């Protein structure tokens, strides 16, 4: 194969290298679309795309099987078209900007339902009367309904990983909890409704089938309402093509492309005179001695020429 490659014309080798690079780049771009898939579980925490134990893929499937239209919001929430007839699930977001928090408040005020789960979702609750519930690290592993509400109809026990609780409800009504800790609260804001979970684990793949977690997960979604999962906060955007490739991958591809160009240049034919067919070598020493002897003989004064050599 190496001999075949070397026998190619330099222009042909360059064309083959460029085509191979383009094919490899397209394979990488195609691979980005399935980077969270594969044979094993994975994905960001509390993402509806994630199939790992702390993902919400099973929750999204449960909703779809029970008549809820499920969608993913992959744009910033302040730029998304949030339908007030929808339930928005915001679980363990990586971050929520003030503009997004304001957009969520408008969505709920217009009649939207919000399920905010996890400590990092607490900032969106700050606009509630009383400042919203206060999060605490101490968790409530086994919770029971504290008040009669549609969200807990038919629910007896909800199990969680004990990753947090609401220390103070502040403007919200305790919904689920044990004697000392509150796992979930509910509040009415404008024409909408908010369910706040201190710990998103009851909705996650690992615990959804435990106790009455599945019934509770369906109850907080609202009867027959479409459900939208906020996924931009988990790193999923609408970027496609080269824009969908992570920055470190783009740098690696740029380095590979530059290395290919350098390699092509190093293997290409140089400009300049052609090389000799045979390697030129200096004359033999005997010929050199004979030439010096002839030169001395032609001077007809060998003694004068030999004097410096003798000294």
GIQUI-V602817 format. One record per backbone hydrogen bond with DSSP energy under -0.5 kcal/mol. NH is the residue of the N-H (numbers start at 0). CO is the residue of the C=O. If there is no record, write none. Layout:
# GIQUI-V602817
nh=NH co=CO
nh=NH co=CO
This chain:
# GIQUI-V602817
nh=4 co=0
nh=5 co=1
nh=6 co=2
nh=7 co=3
nh=7 co=4
nh=11 co=8
nh=12 co=8
nh=13 co=9
nh=14 co=10
nh=15 co=11
nh=16 co=12
nh=17 co=13
nh=18 co=14
nh=19 co=15
nh=20 co=16
nh=21 co=17
nh=22 co=18
nh=23 co=19
nh=24 co=20
nh=25 co=21
nh=26 co=22
nh=27 co=23
nh=28 co=24
nh=29 co=25
nh=30 co=26
nh=31 co=27
nh=32 co=28
nh=32 co=29
nh=33 co=30
nh=34 co=31
nh=36 co=33
nh=45 co=53
nh=46 co=43
nh=49 co=46
nh=50 co=41
nh=51 co=41
nh=54 co=51
nh=55 co=46
nh=56 co=49
nh=59 co=55
nh=60 co=56
nh=61 co=57
nh=62 co=58
nh=63 co=59
nh=64 co=60
nh=65 co=61
nh=65 co=62
nh=66 co=63
nh=67 co=62
nh=70 co=226
nh=72 co=228
nh=73 co=71
nh=78 co=75
nh=79 co=75
nh=81 co=79
nh=82 co=80
nh=85 co=82
nh=86 co=225
nh=87 co=85
nh=87 co=112
nh=88 co=86
nh=88 co=227
nh=89 co=87
nh=89 co=114
nh=90 co=88
nh=91 co=89
nh=91 co=116
nh=93 co=232
nh=100 co=96
nh=101 co=97
nh=102 co=98
nh=103 co=99
nh=104 co=100
nh=105 co=101
nh=106 co=102
nh=107 co=103
nh=108 co=104
nh=109 co=105
nh=110 co=107
nh=111 co=106
nh=112 co=85
nh=113 co=192
nh=114 co=87
nh=115 co=113
nh=115 co=194
nh=116 co=89
nh=116 co=114
nh=117 co=196
nh=120 co=117
nh=121 co=118
nh=123 co=120
nh=124 co=121
nh=125 co=122
nh=127 co=124
nh=130 co=127
nh=131 co=128
nh=131 co=169
nh=133 co=167
nh=134 co=132
nh=135 co=164
nh=138 co=161
nh=139 co=163
nh=140 co=138
nh=142 co=157
nh=143 co=176
nh=145 co=174
nh=146 co=174
nh=148 co=146
nh=151 co=148
nh=152 co=149
nh=154 co=151
nh=157 co=142
nh=159 co=140
nh=164 co=135
nh=165 co=181
nh=166 co=133
nh=166 co=164
nh=167 co=133
nh=172 co=185
nh=173 co=171
nh=174 co=183
nh=175 co=183
nh=176 co=143
nh=177 co=180
nh=181 co=165
nh=182 co=175
nh=182 co=180
nh=183 co=175
nh=184 co=195
nh=185 co=172
nh=186 co=193
nh=188 co=191
nh=190 co=108
nh=191 co=188
nh=192 co=111
nh=193 co=186
nh=194 co=113
nh=195 co=184
nh=195 co=193
nh=196 co=115
nh=196 co=194
nh=197 co=182
nh=197 co=195
nh=201 co=198
nh=202 co=199
nh=203 co=199
nh=203 co=200
nh=204 co=54
nh=205 co=52
nh=206 co=203
nh=207 co=203
nh=209 co=206
nh=211 co=156
nh=212 co=209
nh=213 co=207
nh=215 co=211
nh=216 co=212
nh=217 co=213
nh=218 co=214
nh=219 co=215
nh=220 co=216
nh=220 co=217
nh=221 co=217
nh=221 co=218
nh=224 co=221
nh=225 co=84
nh=226 co=68
nh=227 co=86
nh=228 co=70
nh=229 co=88
nh=229 co=227
nh=230 co=72
nh=230 co=228
nh=231 co=72
nh=233 co=230
nh=234 co=231
nh=235 co=230
nh=236 co=234
nh=242 co=239
nh=243 co=240
nh=244 co=241
nh=248 co=245
nh=249 co=245
nh=250 co=246
nh=251 co=247
nh=252 co=248
nh=253 co=249
nh=254 co=250
nh=255 co=251
nh=256 co=252
nh=257 co=253
nh=258 co=254
nh=259 co=255
nh=260 co=256
nh=261 co=257
nh=262 co=258
nh=263 co=259
nh=264 co=260
nh=265 co=261
nh=266 co=262
nh=267 co=263
nh=287 co=283
nh=288 co=284
nh=289 co=285
nh=290 co=286
nh=291 co=287
nh=292 co=288
nh=293 co=289
nh=294 co=290
nh=295 co=291
nh=296 co=292
nh=297 co=293
nh=298 co=294
nh=298 co=295
nh=299 co=295
nh=299 co=296
nh=300 co=295
nh=304 co=300
nh=305 co=301
nh=306 co=302
nh=307 co=303
nh=308 co=304
nh=309 co=305
nh=310 co=306
